[in-house]
Amino acid sequence: MNDRNQKRKRMHAGGSSKGAVLFVMLLAAVMILTIAAFRVAADNKKPETPGKPAATPTPTAVPEQKETKNVTAIMERVDSAAKTLQVYSIEDGGVLWISYEGRTNIVDKYGLAIVAEQLSPGDILAVEYETAGSVAVSVAISTQVWEHPYQTGLTVGTERQMVTAGDRNFRYSEALHVYNNGVSEELSHILEEDSVTLRGIGSEVYVIFLERGHGYLTLKEEQDYVGGSILINNQYISQITEDLLLTLKEGTYEVTVENDDLKATIKTTVARDQTTVLDLTEYVRVPDPVGQVSFKIQPAGAVLWINDKDTYYGEPVELDYGIYKIRVESGGYIPYEGLLRVESAASELAISLPEAPVTEPTPTSPAPTAGAEGDAGNSGDTGNGEGDGDVGGSSSGNPPDNTSEQNPDGDGSYPVDEEHRIVIYSDDEVEIYLDGDYMGVTEDGKAEFEKYIGTFELELVRGDESKTYMIQVDDDGEDFVFRRYFD
């Protein structure tokens, strides 16, 4: 038992001594680490070398302040390749070219960042730029700008440099920019019927955009409608005249043209700054068909009447399709009457008059020579009287002789139609003889004298040439016309 107690005491004493040793060892380690730490700190804090001053710290560089300028400007053009903005300075009254960089702050009217290419001609900008080099510091769409879109009835007062839209007046100056489809335009181009958007600051307008412009309308092949009326969308616009030119808003219209029995309605579109031509070719009155008739008539110089109208036929006669009454006459020939049907574009009609038969007088006792009462005549001369008596005031000389058979009055003279004439057409300076009596000479291709009634021998003489015809002059209440030419 004592041995076991002794043994326990020795074991307990041994355990206690081991714990003390461990505690001492731990304490020694802490002290060693503390000393080492102080030594390191002492090494880091070495004294400065005597006689050598400490280095002075270098101060931070302060950026140089550059002079800038603020202007209100109208955007004209962006050159993204050269990174420049072309603007019109309202304050300076001229164009500026300002470059922009990555550091340039560009914002819209809400203050949101945008790129330069999002700026448009006509934007009014607040620009700050460095005067040296003209580099933009900031570019912003001005928040002071007002805008009145789609105004009509714009009027311009040039004397006071004022524009009126509705019941509002705005001043304008040399800074005013007018745009038509993005292209600069003159203010005078805008009409009251145009639709515009106004943009400005305060009481001054700086930019006008043409939103809906105008164009022009003219007519083609409008001859049948001249004097009629033209309606646009069923509203009367104008009377139709030659070379009519209307100014209309751009857009699509229903155009009606009418004149008497003609009427046409066509839809057409008028484009801005363009002239629209409305072709009425298919709506004109269809003309009656026309034919060209060539007349070949013998003898030469015969007279042609078409529907009782003396007609020249030296070249084709133009006649509408239809039926015509024609008559051809020539002295000494049997007249022709008939109907002409025109039903083709070109036709030819040949007419040859037969010569009239000559009625020889029945031999009787010698007839007295025609002449004034009491004048002597050549007895027995039945065809070529040489009396000197005047007949009915004729200016052509002696009247022709006649026999009692041709002179129903039995007084030795021809019956005379005092209201009509014998008209001879021939070459110039042709002498005319009637039954051998000289009646005159043609002047300017024509001669005329009193109209004697009866059958005569007509002789035309030009120099050594002569032509003789038998003519029958009837008491028909008309001039007797005879045409014969030597050439």
C-alpha positions in Angstrom: 0.0 0.0 0.0 2.7 2.5 0.9 4.5 1.6 -2.2 1.5 2.4 -4.3 1.1 5.8 -2.6 4.7 6.6 -3.1 4.4 5.7 -6.6 1.4 8.1 -7.1 3.2 10.9 -5.5 6.2 10.5 -7.8 3.9 10.4 -10.8 2.0 13.5 -9.7 5.2 15.4 -9.0 6.6 14.4 -12.4 3.4 15.7 -14.2 3.6 19.0 -12.5 7.2 19.6 -13.4 6.5 18.9 -17.1 3.8 21.6 -17.2 6.1 24.1 -15.7 8.7 23.4 -18.2 6.3 23.9 -21.1 5.1 27.2 -19.7 8.7 28.5 -19.4 9.5 27.4 -22.9 6.4 29.2 -24.3 7.3 32.4 -22.4 10.8 32.3 -23.7 9.5 32.0 -27.3 7.3 35.1 -26.9 10.1 37.1 -25.5 12.4 36.1 -28.4 9.8 37.2 -31.0 9.2 40.5 -29.2 13.0 41.3 -29.2 13.2 40.3 -32.9 10.3 42.7 -33.7 11.9 45.6 -31.9 15.2 44.9 -33.7 13.5 45.0 -37.1 11.8 48.2 -36.2 15.1 49.7 -35.1 16.7 48.6 -38.4 14.0 50.3 -40.4 14.5 53.5 -38.6 18.1 54.4 -39.4 19.4 57.8 -38.7 19.9 60.1 -41.7 23.5 60.7 -42.9 24.9 63.7 -41.2 25.2 66.8 -43.6 22.8 65.5 -46.3 19.4 67.2 -46.3 16.1 65.2 -46.8 14.6 65.3 -50.4 11.7 67.7 -51.0 8.6 66.0 -52.4 7.6 66.9 -56.1 4.2 68.9 -56.2 1.3 67.6 -58.4 1.0 69.5 -61.8 -2.1 71.7 -62.2 -3.6 71.7 -65.7 -3.5 75.0 -67.6 -6.9 76.8 -67.8 -7.8 77.5 -71.5 -10.1 80.3 -72.6 -13.5 79.2 -73.8 -16.5 80.9 -75.4 -20.3 80.2 -75.2 -22.5 80.8 -78.3 -26.0 79.9 -79.5 -25.7 78.4 -82.9 -27.7 76.8 -85.6 -26.5 73.4 -86.7 -25.7 73.2 -90.4 -23.5 70.2 -91.1 -21.6 67.4 -89.4 -18.4 66.1 -91.0 -17.8 62.9 -89.2 -14.6 62.1 -91.1 -12.9 65.4 -90.2 -14.8 65.5 -86.8 -16.0 69.0 -87.3 -19.3 70.8 -86.8 -20.4 73.5 -89.2 -22.6 75.9 -87.2 -24.0 79.4 -87.6 -23.3 81.6 -84.6 -26.3 83.7 -83.9 -24.2 86.1 -81.7 -21.4 86.5 -84.2 -23.6 86.4 -87.3 -21.4 84.0 -89.2 -20.4 80.4 -89.8 -18.0 78.6 -87.4 -16.2 75.3 -87.9 -15.7 73.7 -84.5 -13.9 70.4 -84.0 -15.0 67.8 -81.5 -13.1 65.1 -79.6 -13.8 62.1 -77.4 -13.8 64.4 -74.4 -16.4 66.7 -75.9 -19.7 66.4 -74.0 -22.6 66.2 -76.6 -26.1 65.8 -75.2 -29.7 66.2 -76.4 -32.3 68.5 -75.0 -32.9 66.1 -72.2 -29.3 66.0 -71.2 -28.7 62.5 -72.5 -25.4 61.7 -74.2 -25.6 61.4 -78.0 -23.0 61.3 -80.8 -22.3 64.1 -83.2 -24.0 62.3 -86.1 -27.3 62.5 -84.2 -27.3 66.2 -84.6 -29.5 67.5 -87.5 -29.5 70.6 -89.7 -31.7 73.2 -88.0 -31.0 72.1 -84.4 -30.4 75.1 -82.2 -27.4 74.4 -80.0 -25.7 75.8 -76.9 -22.0 75.4 -77.7 -19.0 76.0 -75.5 -15.6 75.8 -77.3 -12.0 76.7 -76.7 -11.1 79.8 -78.6 -7.6 78.5 -79.2 -8.1 75.8 -81.8 -11.9 76.0 -81.8 -12.3 72.7 -80.0 -15.7 72.0 -78.6 -15.9 71.4 -74.8 -19.7 70.8 -74.8 -22.5 70.8 -77.4 -26.1 70.6 -76.2 -29.4 71.1 -77.9 -30.7 74.3 -76.3 -33.4 73.9 -73.7 -34.5 77.5 -74.5 -35.9 76.5 -77.9 -39.7 76.5 -78.6 -41.2 74.8 -81.6 -44.6 75.2 -83.4 -45.1 72.3 -85.8 -47.2 72.1 -89.0 -48.4 75.7 -89.3 -50.3 76.9 -92.4 -51.1 80.3 -93.7 -47.6 81.6 -93.1 -47.2 85.2 -94.2 -44.0 87.2 -94.5 -43.6 90.9 -93.8 -40.4 91.8 -95.6 -40.4 95.5 -94.6 -40.4 94.7 -90.8 -38.7 91.3 -91.1 -41.6 89.5 -89.4 -43.5 86.3 -90.1 -47.0 85.6 -88.9 -48.4 82.1 -88.2 -52.0 82.1 -87.0 -52.3 84.9 -84.5 -48.6 85.0 -83.5 -45.9 87.2 -84.9 -42.2 86.4 -84.8 -39.2 88.5 -85.8 -36.5 87.0 -88.0 -33.0 88.2 -89.0 -30.1 87.2 -91.2 -29.7 84.1 -89.0 -32.9 82.6 -90.3 -32.5 79.2 -91.9 -35.1 77.7 -94.1 -35.0 74.0 -95.0 -36.9 72.1 -97.7 -36.3 68.3 -97.5 -33.1 69.0 -95.6 -31.8 71.4 -98.3 -31.4 75.2 -97.7 -34.2 77.2 -99.3 -35.2 80.8 -99.8 -37.9 82.2 -97.6 -39.8 83.5 -100.6 -40.3 79.9 -101.8 -42.8 79.3 -99.0 -46.5 80.0 -99.9 -49.4 80.5 -97.6 -50.9 77.1 -98.5 -47.6 75.3 -97.4 -47.3 73.6 -94.0 -44.2 74.6 -91.9 -42.6 74.0 -88.5 -41.2 77.1 -86.8 -38.3 76.9 -84.3 -36.9 79.7 -82.3 -36.0 81.3 -79.0 -38.0 84.1 -77.3 -39.8 86.3 -79.9 -37.4 85.4 -82.8 -37.7 82.5 -85.2 -34.4 81.0 -86.3 -35.4 77.9 -88.3 -38.3 77.1 -90.6 -38.9 73.6 -91.9 -41.1 73.1 -95.0 -43.2 70.1 -94.0 -45.7 69.9 -96.8 -44.9 72.1 -99.8 -46.5 72.8 -103.2 -46.2 71.7 -106.8 -47.8 72.7 -110.1 -50.4 71.3 -112.4 -50.8 71.9 -116.2 -52.9 70.4 -118.9 -51.9 68.7 -122.2 -54.2 68.5 -125.3 -56.7 70.8 -123.6 -57.9 72.6 -126.7 -61.4 71.2 -126.5 -61.7 72.2 -122.9 -60.5 75.8 -123.2 -63.2 78.1 -121.9 -64.5 75.3 -119.6 -63.8 74.8 -115.9 -61.4 72.7 -113.8 -62.4 71.4 -110.4 -60.1 69.9 -107.8 -61.7 67.5 -105.4 -65.1 68.7 -106.6 -64.3 72.4 -105.8 -64.2 74.9 -108.6 -60.6 76.2 -109.1 -60.4 78.1 -112.4 -61.5 78.5 -115.9 -59.4 76.6 -118.4 -57.2 78.7 -120.6 -54.3 77.9 -122.9 -51.1 77.2 -121.0 -53.0 76.9 -117.7 -50.6 76.5 -114.7 -52.1 75.8 -111.2 -50.2 75.9 -107.9 -51.4 73.2 -105.5 -50.3 71.6 -102.2 -48.3 68.4 -102.7 -50.7 65.4 -102.6 -53.2 63.3 -104.6 -56.2 65.0 -106.1 -59.3 64.1 -108.1 -59.3 66.5 -111.1 -62.4 67.2 -113.2 -62.3 69.1 -116.4 -65.5 69.9 -118.3 -66.7 72.0 -121.2 -70.2 71.7 -122.8 -70.7 68.0 -123.5 -67.2 67.0 -122.6 -66.2 65.9 -119.1 -63.4 63.9 -117.7 -62.3 63.0 -114.1 -58.8 61.9 -113.4 -56.8 61.1 -110.3 -53.3 62.6 -110.2 -50.5 63.3 -107.7 -48.8 66.7 -107.4 -45.2 66.3 -106.1 -43.3 69.0 -104.2 -41.6 71.5 -106.5 -42.5 69.4 -109.6 -44.9 70.2 -112.5 -47.4 67.5 -113.1 -48.8 67.3 -116.7 -52.4 66.0 -117.0 -52.8 64.5 -120.4 -56.3 64.8 -121.8 -55.6 63.1 -125.1 -58.0 60.2 -124.5 -60.8 62.6 -123.3 -60.9 65.1 -126.3 -63.7 65.3 -128.8 -63.2 62.8 -131.6 -63.0 64.8 -134.9 -65.1 63.8 -137.9 -63.1 61.8 -140.4 -61.7 64.0 -143.2 -60.9 63.0 -146.8 -58.6 64.7 -149.3 -60.3 64.8 -152.8 -58.3 65.6 -155.9 -60.3 67.0 -158.8 -59.2 66.4 -162.4 -61.6 68.6 -164.5 -61.6 69.3 -168.2 -61.6 71.8 -169.8 -59.0 73.7 -167.8 -60.5 76.7 -166.1 -63.9 75.2 -165.5 -65.6 76.4 -162.3 -66.3 74.0 -159.5 -69.1 74.5 -156.9 -69.4 72.3 -153.9 -72.7 72.7 -152.1 -73.2 75.9 -154.1 -69.8 77.3 -152.9 -67.2 78.3 -155.5 -64.2 76.0 -154.7 -60.6 76.2 -155.7 -59.4 72.8 -156.7 -55.8 73.5 -157.8 -54.8 71.3 -154.9 -56.7 68.5 -153.0 -59.8 69.7 -151.3 -60.3 68.7 -147.7 -63.8 67.5 -146.9 -65.4 65.8 -144.0 -66.9 62.4 -144.6 -70.3 62.7 -146.1 -72.3 63.5 -149.3 -71.9 66.7 -151.3 -73.6 68.4 -154.2 -71.2 69.4 -156.9 -71.6 71.4 -160.1 -69.0 72.1 -162.8 -69.4 74.8 -165.5 -67.4 76.3 -168.3 -68.5 78.5 -171.1 -69.1 76.6 -174.3 -69.5 73.3 -172.5 -72.5 71.4 -171.1 -72.5 71.8 -167.2 -72.2 68.8 -164.9 -74.2 68.3 -161.7 -74.0 65.3 -159.4 -73.3 64.0 -155.9 -69.9 63.3 -154.3 -69.6 60.8 -151.5 -66.5 61.3 -149.4 -65.7 58.1 -147.4 -61.9 57.6 -147.6 -58.8 59.5 -146.6 -57.8 60.2 -150.2 -59.8 60.0 -153.4 -59.8 61.4 -156.9 -62.7 62.6 -159.1 -62.3 63.2 -162.8 -64.9 65.3 -164.7 -64.8 66.1 -168.4 -67.4 68.5 -169.8 -68.6 67.9 -173.3 -68.7 70.9 -175.7 -72.1 72.5 -176.1 -73.6 72.1 -179.6 -73.6 75.2 -181.8 -77.0 76.2 -183.2 -76.6 77.7 -186.6 -79.1 80.5 -187.3 -81.8 79.8 -190.0 -81.0 81.8 -193.2 -83.4 84.8 -193.5 -83.3 88.3 -194.9 -80.2 90.2 -194.0 -80.3 91.5 -190.4 -79.4 95.1 -189.6 -76.1 95.8 -188.0 -76.2 96.4 -184.3 -75.6 100.1 -183.4 -77.0 103.2 -182.0 -80.2 104.4 -183.5 -79.7 106.4 -186.7 -76.2 105.0 -187.3 -75.4 103.3 -190.5 -74.5 99.6 -190.4 -73.1 97.0 -192.7 -76.0 95.2 -194.2 -75.7 91.5 -194.6 -73.1 91.1 -191.8 -74.6 88.5 -189.5 -71.8 87.7 -187.2 -69.3 90.5 -186.8 -71.1 93.9 -186.6 -68.8 96.9 -186.7 -71.3 99.5 -185.5 -70.1 102.2 -183.2 -73.2 102.4 -181.0 -72.9 102.0 -177.1 -74.8 99.3 -175.3 -76.0 99.8 -171.8 -73.0 102.0 -170.8 -70.4 99.2 -171.3 -66.9 100.3 -170.7 -65.5 97.6 -172.9 -66.3 99.1 -176.3 -68.9 98.1 -178.9 -71.5 95.5 -178.1 -71.5 92.3 -180.1 -73.7 92.1 -183.2 -76.6 89.8 -183.3 -79.3 88.5 -185.6 -83.0 88.9 -185.1 -83.1 85.2 -184.1 -80.8 85.9 -181.2 -82.4 89.1 -180.5 -85.9 88.5 -179.4 -86.4 92.1 -178.7 -86.0 92.8 -182.4 -84.3 96.1 -181.9 -80.8 95.2 -183.1 -79.3 94.9 -179.5 -78.6 92.1 -177.0 -80.7 91.8 -173.9 -78.5 92.9 -170.9 -78.5 91.7 -167.3 -77.6 95.0 -165.7 -77.1 93.5 -162.2 -74.5 90.9 -163.2 -71.3 90.7 -165.3 -69.4 88.5 -167.7 -66.2 87.6 -165.9 -63.2 86.2 -167.9 -60.2 84.7 -166.2 -57.1 84.1 -168.3 -53.5 85.1 -168.5 -52.4 88.7 -168.1 -52.9 91.0 -171.1 -55.2 88.7 -173.1 -57.5 90.6 -175.5 -61.2 89.5 -175.5 -63.5 89.5 -178.5 -67.2 88.7 -178.4 -68.6 87.9 -181.8 -65.5 89.7 -183.2 -66.1 92.9 -181.1 -63.3 93.9 -178.8 -64.4 93.8 -175.2 -61.2 94.7 -173.3 -58.0 93.1 -172.0 -57.3 91.1 -168.8 -55.5 92.8 -166.0 -54.1 90.8 -163.2 -55.6 87.7 -164.9 -59.2 89.0 -165.0 -61.5 91.1 -167.2 -65.2 91.8 -166.8 -67.9 93.6 -168.7 -71.7 93.8 -169.0 -73.6 90.6 -169.1 -75.2 90.2 -172.6 -77.7 87.4 -172.9 -77.3 85.0 -175.8 -75.0 82.7 -177.7 -71.6 84.1 -178.7 -68.3 83.3 -180.2 -65.7 84.2 -177.6 -62.1 84.8 -178.8 -59.1 85.1 -176.6 -56.0 86.6 -178.2 -52.5 86.8 -176.6 -49.9 88.0 -179.1 -49.9 85.6 -182.1 -52.0 83.0 -180.2 -55.7 82.9 -180.1 -58.4 80.5 -178.8 -62.1 80.5 -179.9 -65.0 79.2 -177.9 -68.8 79.2 -178.3 -70.5 80.3 -175.1 -74.1 80.4 -174.0 -74.9 83.2 -171.6 -78.2 82.6 -169.8 -80.4 85.0 -168.0 -80.0 83.0 -164.7 -79.5 85.9 -162.2 -75.8 85.1 -161.7 -72.4 86.3 -163.1 -71.2 84.4 -166.1 -67.7 83.1 -165.3 -65.3 81.7 -167.9 -61.8 80.5 -167.2 -59.3 79.7 -169.9 -55.5 79.9 -169.8 -52.8 79.7 -172.5 -50.2 78.2 -170.3 
